[in-house]
C-alpha cells in the first residue's frame, strides 16, 4: 500500500469515527413553490461548502409541470451542523420524496459530494429507468474521497507556500484558484493572469470549511462505497468532469463511469469548478436531461 493510500485510509477512519448524530426530524429539501402533480422533478444536490445557487439557471426551471427541489447541506443557509451529512441517509431522503410522485420523471443534478448522493438516490427510486443523473465533478467511492482529502491537504500546503501566509482565509482563497483552474495552473502565464482576475472577481464570496462545516459535510463521503442499490440502478447517468480536477482526478471518475455503465463527458483543461469556468455547462446539462440522444449536451 502506498504512503498516500495509508494517509487516505487514516483520514477516512478518523473522520468516520466522529460520533453519529440522531436522524434529522425534517429532510433538508426545499422548493421555491409547490407544483401539484408534477410531471418532472429536478433535485439540485450541491457539494461541500456550496448551495444550490451553483446550478445557476437550473434554480429557475420550475413550471406548472416541473418541480425543482434543492438539498441543503449542514451549516449552509441556516441549516444546523448536526446531524452531519450521511450520504446514504441523504440519498434515502431524496428517494422517498421522489417515490411520492411515481408518475414523474426524475432528474438528479449533483455536484461533487452531491453527485454521490445522486448516484445513491437513483438506485433507491422506484422504477429507476425514469431517473436521469448528471454528476458534475463527482466524488468517487473509497478511497477516492479520502485520497481527495490528501490531495486537498497537499494543495492547501502549496497555497500556503505560494502566499507565504498561515492565515486560513488567505490560504483558502488561494486554494480556490487551484480548484477553479485545475492542477498545474501556476506553470501557465495565461492562467496566472486569469488567477489575478479571479481573485478580484470572487473577493469576499468564498466559503471556508471553518466552524465545523468541513467535517460535518464531508466525513461520511470519506468512507463512501457504492451500495448494491446504486450498482443495480437502471438510471441514465452522465458525468461532466474537468480534465485537471485536483480533488477527484479524472482516472478515478473514468473507472466509476465504467462501473455504472455511464457516459463520461470530459471537460478539457477544467478543474473542479466547471459550473463556474464554463458558462454553458448548465445549458448542456439541460439538453442532456431533455434528450437521451445528446449524451454530452
C-alpha positions, 0 to 999 in steps of 0.5 A: 500500500502506498504512503498516500493510500495509508494517509487516505485510509487514516483520514477516512477512519478518523473522520468516520469515527466522529460520533453519529448524530440522531436522524434529522426530524425534517429532510433538508429539501426545499422548493421555491413553490409547490407544483401539484402533480408534477410531471418532472422533478429536478433535485439540485444536490450541491457539494461541500461548502456550496448551495444550490445557487451553483446550478445557476439557471437550473434554480429557475426551471420550475413550471406548472409541470416541473418541480425543482427541489434543492438539498441543503447541506449542514451549516449552509443557509441556516441549516444546523451542523448536526446531524452531519451529512450521511450520504446514504441517509441523504440519498434515502431522503431524496428517494422517498420524496421522489417515490411520492410522485411515481408518475414523474420523471426524475432528474438528479443534478449533483455536484461533487459530494452531491453527485454521490448522493445522486448516484445513491438516490437513483438506485433507491427510486422506484422504477429507476429507468425514469431517473436521469443523473448528471454528476458534475465533478463527482466524488468517487467511492473509497478511497477516492474521497479520502485520497481527495482529502490528501490531495486537498491537504497537499494543495492547501500546503502549496497555497500556503507556500505560494502566499507565504501566509498561515492565515486560513482565509488567505490560504483558502482563497488561494486554494480556490484558484487551484480548484477553479483552474485545475492542477498545474495552473501556476506553470501557465502565464495565461492562467496566472493572469486569469488567477489575478482576475479571479481573485478580484472577481470572487473577493469576499464570496468564498466559503471556508470549511471553518466552524465545523462545516468541513467535517460535518459535510464531508466525513461520511463521503470519506468512507463512501462505497457504492451500495448494491442499490446504486450498482443495480440502478437502471438510471441514465447517468452522465458525468461532466468532469474537468480534465485537471480536477485536483480533488477527484482526478479524472482516472478515478471518475473514468473507472466509476463511469465504467462501473455504472455503465455511464457516459463520461463527458470530459471537460478539457483543461477544467478543474473542479469548478466547471459550473463556474469556468464554463458558462454553458455547462448548465445549458448542456446539462439541460439538453442532456436531461431533455434528450437521451440522444445528446449524451454530452449536451 
